[in-house]
């Protein structure tokens, strides 16, 4: 786990830095510089592009990680990389033709409730294309165990570019309409930088020769489109459907709540960058015991880190919303619901990596199709009746069902289990800290209250986890920190 800890820490720091910048954008700059309508429109366009992205990528970002190590010679690797660059065009070209030929019909269909969407709908497939090839080039570098730079572009640089253009709106250098158009430039720049990084690590040799296993790669990619798309849909479909049933402004309020809640999933996103290829390697070499140990370690480590973040959100959420305009306060319930759903998903560790790289990945497709029908149906019922809280409830039910199904699948089909007795101990620590601090408010400014309470929660939470030795990885890091502190005395 040494390489996992090292790169996961770096990725976690980068991801948290990106989330910090994104928090400023989301909680302040979007709402105050762009306005509710254009903020809601931005959220809708990016969410819809994210839904399209796995289709445009043709599942190649996962296919590349799965099959790259199986190609031993330089010629085989070259042929394989040529294939992964070319395959997405099988989807991209027909999609672009359809979108161009039937733009009026498609744009009218998704803009019935909010006409503002109509004139910007063409940006959805364009941004999805840039997102797709970014992920492909990112996977290109991840198979070489170099995930940090790509994570920096994705989590930090992208948000810095958005901040720059939001400031441009504030200083009236550009209009909110021009900001919407600038999103295409921002995502193109990210893709270009990632491409240059990937080609620096390994230059492609462009020719018409494809690998011998191209049929297997094609079949895997077709199935993985749905598997990868399901995870994205769970995260983004609610924002798309909010735009179909209620005022686009509601998407702005919902996006703020979602952004706060998704902070819980930051450790998983960071650790996944390096754990995914390690999981692939262990499964390729049939290292079942090592894989089970990795499964348990990722589960409890993510649970401890995610539990700390979730506690920080829950005990400070009321004070945090005092810093926002009052009209955003309806999102507090959404924060609780989505945070719990993401925490449960976090507890499953590298579950997704195991399934995507197993021989059962095709079977999971059926589960995914059921889930898509379920999440769409739930949103169609809950959003018109309960607004953004309804969207959160639909997401909670869907994620709980999907996560539990994947867990049962891995347990019974692959004889792998992520939980131990320490899982229960960790949940008790989280619950105890929540009850202790949630109802305790300081009579100061909200920012001071948040800092004081966060500090107290962190000290108690880390102390209890350290004493009960919940996670060996967390204790290892804490021991390193403590040893350095002693050296400085």
C-alpha positions in Angstrom: 0.0 0.0 0.0 3.0 2.3 0.0 2.5 3.6 -3.5 -1.3 3.9 -2.8 -0.7 6.0 0.3 1.9 8.2 -1.3 0.0 9.1 -4.5 -3.4 9.0 -2.7 -2.1 11.7 -0.3 -0.9 13.8 -3.2 -4.1 13.3 -5.1 -6.2 14.0 -1.9 -4.3 17.3 -1.3 -4.8 18.3 -5.0 -8.4 17.3 -5.0 -9.2 19.2 -1.7 -7.4 22.2 -3.1 -9.6 22.0 -6.2 -12.7 21.6 -4.1 -11.6 24.7 -2.1 -11.4 26.7 -5.3 -14.6 25.1 -6.5 -16.3 26.0 -3.2 -15.5 29.7 -3.8 -16.9 29.4 -7.3 -20.0 27.5 -6.3 -20.9 29.2 -3.0 -20.1 32.8 -3.9 -18.9 33.7 -7.4 -21.5 31.8 -9.4 -24.4 33.1 -7.3 -23.2 36.7 -7.1 -21.4 37.2 -10.4 -23.5 35.1 -12.8 -26.9 35.2 -11.3 -29.4 32.4 -10.6 -30.6 31.9 -14.2 -27.2 31.6 -15.8 -25.9 29.6 -12.8 -28.7 27.2 -13.2 -28.1 27.0 -17.0 -24.4 26.3 -16.4 -25.2 23.5 -14.0 -27.7 22.0 -16.5 -25.3 22.2 -19.5 -22.3 20.6 -17.6 -24.5 18.0 -16.0 -26.0 16.9 -19.3 -22.5 16.9 -20.9 -21.3 14.7 -18.1 -24.1 12.3 -18.8 -23.1 12.2 -22.5 -19.4 11.8 -21.8 -19.2 8.0 -21.2 -21.0 7.5 -24.5 -18.7 9.8 -26.4 -15.6 8.2 -24.7 -17.0 4.7 -25.7 -15.9 3.4 -22.3 -12.3 3.7 -23.5 -11.0 5.2 -20.2 -11.7 2.0 -18.4 -10.9 -0.3 -21.4 -7.4 1.2 -21.6 -6.7 0.5 -17.9 -8.0 -3.0 -18.1 -6.2 -4.2 -21.3 -3.0 -2.1 -21.5 -0.9 -4.4 -19.2 -1.9 -7.4 -21.3 0.1 -6.1 -24.3 3.7 -6.9 -23.7 5.7 -5.8 -26.7 6.1 -2.2 -27.8 4.3 -3.0 -31.1 1.3 -4.5 -29.4 1.0 -1.5 -27.1 1.3 0.9 -30.0 -1.5 -0.9 -31.9 -3.7 -0.9 -28.8 -3.2 2.8 -28.2 -4.2 3.5 -31.8 -7.4 1.5 -31.3 -8.4 3.3 -28.1 -8.0 6.7 -29.9 -10.0 5.6 -32.9 -12.9 3.7 -31.3 -14.7 6.7 -29.8 -15.2 8.0 -33.3 -17.7 5.2 -33.9 -20.0 7.1 -31.5 -18.8 10.6 -31.9 -19.4 11.0 -35.6 -23.0 9.6 -35.6 -23.9 11.7 -32.5 -22.6 14.9 -34.1 -24.5 14.2 -37.4 -27.7 13.5 -35.5 -27.3 16.6 -33.3 -26.6 18.8 -36.3 -29.4 17.4 -38.4 -32.1 17.5 -35.7 -30.9 20.4 -33.6 -34.2 22.3 -33.5 -36.2 19.2 -32.5 -33.7 18.1 -29.8 -33.2 21.6 -28.4 -36.9 22.2 -28.3 -37.5 18.9 -26.5 -35.1 19.7 -23.6 -36.0 23.4 -23.3 -39.8 23.1 -22.9 -39.8 24.1 -19.2 -36.9 26.6 -19.6 -36.6 28.2 -23.0 -33.2 29.7 -22.1 -31.7 26.3 -22.7 -32.6 26.3 -26.5 -29.8 28.5 -27.8 -27.1 26.8 -25.8 -28.0 23.1 -26.3 -25.4 22.7 -29.1 -22.7 23.1 -26.4 -23.7 19.9 -24.6 -22.1 17.4 -27.1 -19.2 19.7 -27.7 -18.2 19.8 -24.0 -19.0 16.1 -23.7 -16.5 15.4 -26.5 -13.7 17.4 -24.7 -14.5 15.7 -21.4 -14.4 12.3 -23.1 -11.0 12.7 -24.7 -9.7 14.2 -21.4 -10.6 11.0 -19.6 -9.0 8.9 -22.3 -5.7 10.8 -22.2 -6.0 10.7 -18.4 -6.3 6.9 -18.4 -3.3 6.9 -20.8 -1.1 8.4 -18.0 -2.7 6.4 -15.2 -1.6 3.1 -16.6 2.0 4.4 -16.2 1.2 5.1 -12.5 1.4 8.9 -13.1 -2.0 10.2 -12.0 -1.0 13.4 -10.1 -0.6 15.9 -13.0 -3.9 14.8 -14.6 -5.6 15.1 -11.2 -4.2 18.6 -10.9 -5.7 19.6 -14.3 -9.0 18.1 -13.6 -9.5 19.3 -10.0 -7.5 22.5 -9.8 -6.7 24.1 -13.1 -10.1 23.6 -14.6 -11.7 25.4 -11.6 -9.0 28.2 -11.8 -9.9 28.8 -15.4 -13.6 29.0 -14.4 -12.7 31.4 -11.6 -10.9 33.7 -14.1 -13.9 33.8 -16.5 -16.2 34.5 -13.5 -14.0 37.4 -12.5 -14.2 38.6 -16.1 -18.0 38.6 -15.8 -17.7 40.6 -12.5 -15.5 43.2 -14.1 -17.8 43.3 -17.1 -15.0 42.3 -19.5 -17.4 39.6 -20.7 -21.2 39.0 -20.4 -22.9 36.1 -18.7 -23.8 34.8 -22.2 -20.1 34.9 -23.2 -19.2 33.1 -20.0 -21.5 30.2 -21.1 -19.7 30.1 -24.4 -16.3 30.2 -22.7 -17.1 26.8 -21.0 -16.3 25.1 -24.3 -12.8 26.9 -24.4 -12.1 25.9 -20.8 -12.8 22.2 -21.4 -10.9 22.2 -24.7 -7.9 23.7 -22.9 -8.0 21.0 -20.2 -8.2 18.3 -22.9 -5.3 19.7 -24.9 -3.0 19.9 -21.8 -3.9 16.3 -20.9 -3.2 15.2 -24.4 0.2 16.8 -24.4 1.0 15.2 -21.1 -0.1 11.8 -22.3 2.0 12.0 -25.5 5.0 13.2 -23.6 4.9 10.0 -21.5 4.3 7.8 -24.6 4.0 9.1 -28.1 1.5 7.3 -30.3 2.6 5.8 -33.6 -0.2 6.5 -35.9 -0.9 3.7 -38.4 -3.8 1.5 -39.4 -2.7 -1.6 -37.5 -4.9 -2.7 -34.6 -4.2 -5.3 -31.9 -5.3 -8.9 -32.3 -7.7 -8.6 -29.4 -9.6 -5.7 -31.0 -12.9 -7.7 -30.9 -12.6 -8.3 -27.2 -11.7 -4.7 -26.6 -14.7 -3.5 -28.7 -17.1 -5.8 -26.8 -15.7 -4.7 -23.4 -16.0 -1.1 -24.4 -19.6 -1.4 -25.5 -20.6 -2.9 -22.2 -18.5 -0.5 -20.1 -20.2 2.5 -21.7 -23.3 1.6 -19.7 -21.4 0.7 -16.5 -19.4 3.9 -16.5 -22.5 5.9 -17.6 -24.5 4.6 -14.7 -22.2 6.2 -12.1 -22.3 9.5 -13.9 -26.1 9.4 -14.3 -26.5 8.8 -10.6 -24.6 12.0 -10.0 -25.9 14.2 -12.8 -29.3 13.0 -14.0 -31.1 14.9 -11.2 -29.7 18.2 -12.4 -30.8 17.4 -15.9 -34.3 16.5 -14.8 -34.7 19.5 -12.5 -34.3 21.6 -15.7 -37.2 19.6 -17.2 -39.7 20.0 -14.4 -39.0 23.2 -12.4 -37.5 26.6 -12.9 -33.8 26.6 -14.0 -33.0 28.7 -10.9 -33.7 25.7 -8.7 -30.7 24.0 -10.3 -28.5 26.8 -8.9 -29.8 26.1 -5.3 -29.5 22.4 -5.8 -26.0 22.7 -7.2 -24.8 24.5 -4.1 -26.1 21.8 -1.8 -24.8 19.0 -4.1 -21.3 20.6 -4.1 -21.2 20.7 -0.3 -22.3 17.1 0.0 -20.0 15.7 -2.7 -17.0 16.8 -0.6 -17.6 13.5 1.2 -16.5 11.7 -2.0 -13.2 13.5 -2.5 -11.1 10.8 -0.8 -12.6 8.1 -3.1 -11.9 10.2 -6.2 -8.3 10.7 -5.1 -7.6 7.1 -4.1 -9.3 5.7 -7.2 -6.7 7.2 -9.5 -4.0 4.9 -8.2 -6.0 2.0 -6.7 -7.8 1.2 -10.0 -4.6 0.0 -11.9 -3.4 -1.8 -8.8 -6.7 -3.7 -8.6 -6.4 -4.5 -12.3 -2.9 -5.9 -11.8 -4.0 -8.1 -8.8 -7.0 -9.5 -10.6 -4.9 -10.2 -13.8 -2.5 -12.3 -11.6 -5.3 -14.0 -9.6 -4.0 -12.6 -6.3 -7.3 -13.2 -4.4 -6.0 -12.8 -0.9 -4.1 -9.6 -1.7 -7.2 -8.2 -3.5 -9.4 -9.0 -0.5 -6.9 -7.2 1.8 -6.8 -4.2 -0.5 -10.6 -4.2 -0.6 -10.8 -4.1 3.2 -8.1 -1.5 3.5 -9.6 0.9 1.0 -13.0 0.4 2.6 -12.0 1.3 6.1 -9.6 4.0 5.1 -12.2 5.8 3.0 -14.8 5.3 5.7 -12.6 7.1 8.3 -11.6 9.9 6.0 -15.1 10.3 4.5 -16.6 10.1 8.0 -14.4 13.0 9.2 -15.5 15.1 6.2 -19.2 14.2 6.6 -19.0 15.1 10.3 -17.4 18.5 9.4 -20.3 19.1 7.0 -23.1 18.0 9.3 -22.1 19.9 12.4 -21.4 23.1 10.5 -24.1 23.0 7.8 -26.4 25.5 9.6 -23.6 28.0 10.1 -22.4 27.5 6.5 -25.9 28.4 5.1 -25.9 31.6 7.2 -23.2 32.8 4.9 -25.3 32.2 1.8 -28.4 34.2 0.5 -31.5 33.0 2.4 -33.1 31.6 -0.8 -30.4 28.9 -0.8 -31.4 27.6 2.7 -33.8 25.0 1.3 -30.8 23.0 0.3 -29.8 22.0 3.8 -32.0 18.8 3.7 -30.4 18.0 0.3 -26.9 18.2 1.9 -27.8 15.6 4.5 -29.5 13.2 2.1 -26.8 13.3 -0.6 -23.9 13.2 2.0 -25.3 10.0 3.5 -25.7 8.4 0.1 -22.2 9.2 -0.9 -20.8 8.0 2.4 -22.4 4.6 1.9 -20.9 4.4 -1.5 -17.5 5.4 0.0 -17.7 2.5 2.4 -17.5 0.1 -0.5 -13.8 1.0 -1.2 -12.6 -0.1 -4.6 -15.8 -2.1 -5.4 -16.2 -0.4 -8.8 -12.7 -1.3 -9.9 -13.2 -4.9 -8.9 -16.4 -5.2 -10.9 -15.2 -3.4 -14.0 -12.2 -5.7 -14.2 -14.0 -8.9 -13.5 -15.5 -11.4 -15.9 -18.9 -10.4 -14.5 -18.9 -6.9 -16.0 -21.5 -7.9 -18.6 -23.9 -9.2 -15.9 -23.7 -5.8 -14.1 -25.1 -4.2 -17.3 -28.5 -5.7 -16.5 -28.4 -4.2 -13.0 -27.4 -0.9 -14.5 -30.3 -0.8 -17.0 -32.7 -1.5 -14.1 -31.1 1.3 -12.1 -31.4 3.8 -15.0 -35.1 3.1 -15.3 -35.4 3.3 -11.5 -33.6 6.7 -11.1 -35.5 8.3 -14.0 -38.9 7.1 -12.7 -38.1 8.2 -9.1 -37.0 11.7 -10.4 -40.2 12.0 -12.5 -42.3 11.4 -9.4 -40.3 13.2 -6.7 -39.1 16.4 -8.5 -42.6 17.6 -9.5 -44.0 16.8 -6.0 -41.1 17.8 -3.7 -38.7 20.0 -5.8 -35.0 19.7 -5.2 -35.6 17.8 -2.0 -37.4 15.2 -4.1 -34.4 15.0 -6.4 -32.1 14.3 -3.4 -34.5 11.5 -2.1 -34.5 9.9 -5.6 -30.7 10.0 -5.6 -30.5 8.5 -2.1 -32.8 5.6 -3.0 -31.0 4.9 -6.3 -27.5 5.0 -4.9 -28.4 2.9 -1.9 -30.0 0.2 -4.2 -27.1 0.3 -6.7 -24.4 0.2 -4.0 -26.0 -2.6 -2.1 -26.5 -4.6 -5.3 -22.9 -4.2 -6.2 -21.8 -5.2 -2.7 -23.9 -8.4 -2.8 -22.6 -9.2 -6.2 -19.0 -9.0 -5.2 -19.6 -10.9 -1.9 -21.5 -13.8 -3.3 -19.9 -14.1 -6.8 -16.3 -13.3 -6.0 -16.0 -14.1 -2.3 -14.7 -10.7 -1.4 -15.9 -8.7 1.6 -15.0 -5.1 2.6 -16.2 -4.9 6.1 -14.6 -5.9 9.5 -15.4 -5.3 13.2 -13.7 -2.0 12.8 -16.3 -0.9 10.4 -18.9 -0.9 13.2 -16.5 0.8 15.6 -15.9 3.5 13.1 -19.6 4.1 12.6 -20.1 4.4 16.4 -17.3 7.0 16.6 -18.9 9.0 13.8 -22.4 8.8 15.4 -21.0 9.8 18.8 -19.1 12.8 17.5 -22.2 13.9 15.5 -24.5 13.8 18.6 -21.8 15.6 20.7 -21.2 18.5 18.3 -24.3 19.1 16.1 -26.4 20.9 18.8 -23.5 22.9 20.1 -23.3 26.4 18.7 -20.8 29.2 19.5 -22.2 32.7 19.8 -19.8 34.1 17.2 -19.6 34.9 13.5 -20.4 31.8 11.4 -16.9 31.6 10.0 -15.4 31.6 13.6 -18.0 29.1 14.7 -17.1 26.8 11.8 -13.4 27.0 12.5 -13.8 26.3 16.2 -16.2 23.5 15.8 -14.2 21.9 13.0 -11.0 22.0 15.1 -12.7 20.4 18.1 -14.3 17.7 15.9 -11.1 16.9 14.2 -9.0 16.5 17.3 -11.6 14.2 19.0 -12.3 12.2 15.9 -8.7 11.6 15.0 -7.8 10.8 18.6 -10.5 8.1 18.8 -9.6 6.6 15.5 -5.9 6.6 16.4 -6.5 5.0 19.8 -8.8 2.3 18.5 -6.5 1.7 15.5 -9.4 1.8 13.0 -7.2 2.1 9.9 -3.6 1.1 9.7 -3.1 3.5 6.8 -4.5 6.4 8.8 -2.4 5.5 11.8 0.7 5.2 9.6 0.2 8.8 8.3 -0.6 10.1 11.8 2.6 8.5 13.2 4.6 10.2 10.4 3.1 13.5 11.3 3.7 13.0 15.0 7.3 12.0 14.4 8.0 15.1 12.4 6.4 17.3 15.0 8.7 15.8 17.7 11.7 16.4 15.4 10.8 20.1 15.2 10.9 20.6 19.0 
